[in-house]
């Protein structure tokens, strides 16, 4: 993992399924050129203040945000609390660079 600092993880991320591997789920920055996606693209908006929102395609295929939650980094895990899925989720970070964020599949 390149960094586990919250600053490296903060920002907007869009799921890039075409870049997934057998081991990892990949997210990239929204301005990354990607081909159209039949299913639309989900995403994460990890704000510097520790809040987050998940995005998903809405009725017009434009991304829409769900309920807000909070996030933190605990070691090599991104911890999401609340949001569209209640409770706590831990996603194991396998890579974080300025352009790419990937989580180890469980």
C-alpha positions in Angstrom: 0.0 0.0 0.0 1.5 3.3 -1.0 0.0 5.2 2.0 -2.5 4.7 4.8 -2.8 8.4 5.6 -6.3 9.8 5.5 -5.2 12.6 3.2 -4.2 10.0 0.5 -7.7 8.5 0.7 -9.8 11.7 0.9 -11.6 12.9 -2.2 -14.0 11.6 -4.8 -13.6 8.1 -6.2 -15.5 6.2 -9.0 -15.6 2.4 -9.3 -13.7 1.2 -12.4 -14.9 -2.4 -12.7 -12.9 -2.8 -15.9 -9.7 -2.3 -13.8 -10.6 -4.8 -11.1 -8.4 -7.8 -10.6 -9.1 -11.2 -9.1 -7.9 -9.8 -5.8 -8.9 -6.1 -5.8 -11.8 -3.7 -6.4 -10.5 -0.5 -8.1 -11.7 3.1 -7.7 -10.3 6.0 -9.7 -10.7 9.8 -9.7 -13.9 11.0 -11.5 -11.9 12.8 -14.2 -10.2 9.6 -15.2 -11.2 8.7 -18.8 -13.4 5.5 -18.6 -15.6 3.8 -21.1 -19.4 4.0 -20.6 -20.7 1.5 -18.1 -23.9 -0.4 -18.7 -24.7 -0.5 -15.0 -23.6 3.1 -14.3 -20.8 3.8 -11.8 -20.9 3.8 -8.1 -18.5 5.9 -6.1 -17.3 7.2 -2.8 -17.0 10.8 -1.7 -14.6 10.8 1.3 -14.5 14.3 2.7 -11.6 15.8 4.7 -14.0 16.5 7.6 -14.4 12.7 8.1 -17.8 12.4 6.5 -18.6 10.3 3.4 -21.3 9.7 1.0 -21.7 6.8 -1.5 -22.9 7.7 -4.9 -24.9 5.5 -7.4 -26.5 6.2 -10.8 -29.9 7.9 -10.4 -32.9 7.8 -12.7 -31.1 10.0 -15.4 -27.8 8.0 -14.9 -26.3 11.0 -13.2 -24.6 10.1 -9.9 -26.8 10.7 -6.8 -25.6 10.6 -3.2 -27.1 8.4 -0.5 -27.2 9.1 3.2 -24.0 10.5 4.8 -21.8 8.6 7.2 -18.4 8.9 8.7 -15.0 7.4 7.7 -11.6 6.9 9.1 -8.4 4.9 8.3 -7.5 2.3 10.9 -4.1 0.8 9.9 -4.7 -0.7 6.4 -8.5 -0.5 6.6 -10.9 2.2 5.5 -13.6 2.2 8.1 -17.1 3.4 6.9 -19.8 4.0 9.5 -23.4 4.7 8.5 -24.2 5.8 4.9 -26.5 3.6 2.8 -25.5 0.5 4.7 -26.0 0.9 8.5 -23.3 -0.3 10.8 -19.6 -0.4 10.3 -17.7 -1.7 7.3 -14.0 -2.3 7.0 -12.4 -2.3 3.6 -8.8 -3.4 3.4 -6.8 -0.9 1.4 -4.4 -2.6 -1.0 -3.3 0.5 -2.9 -3.7 4.2 -2.6 -2.1 6.7 -5.0 -3.3 10.2 -6.1 -5.2 8.5 -9.0 -6.2 5.0 -7.7 -7.7 3.4 -4.6 -8.1 -0.3 -4.4 -9.6 -2.6 -1.8 -8.7 -6.3 -1.3 -11.7 -8.5 -2.0 -13.0 -10.4 1.0 
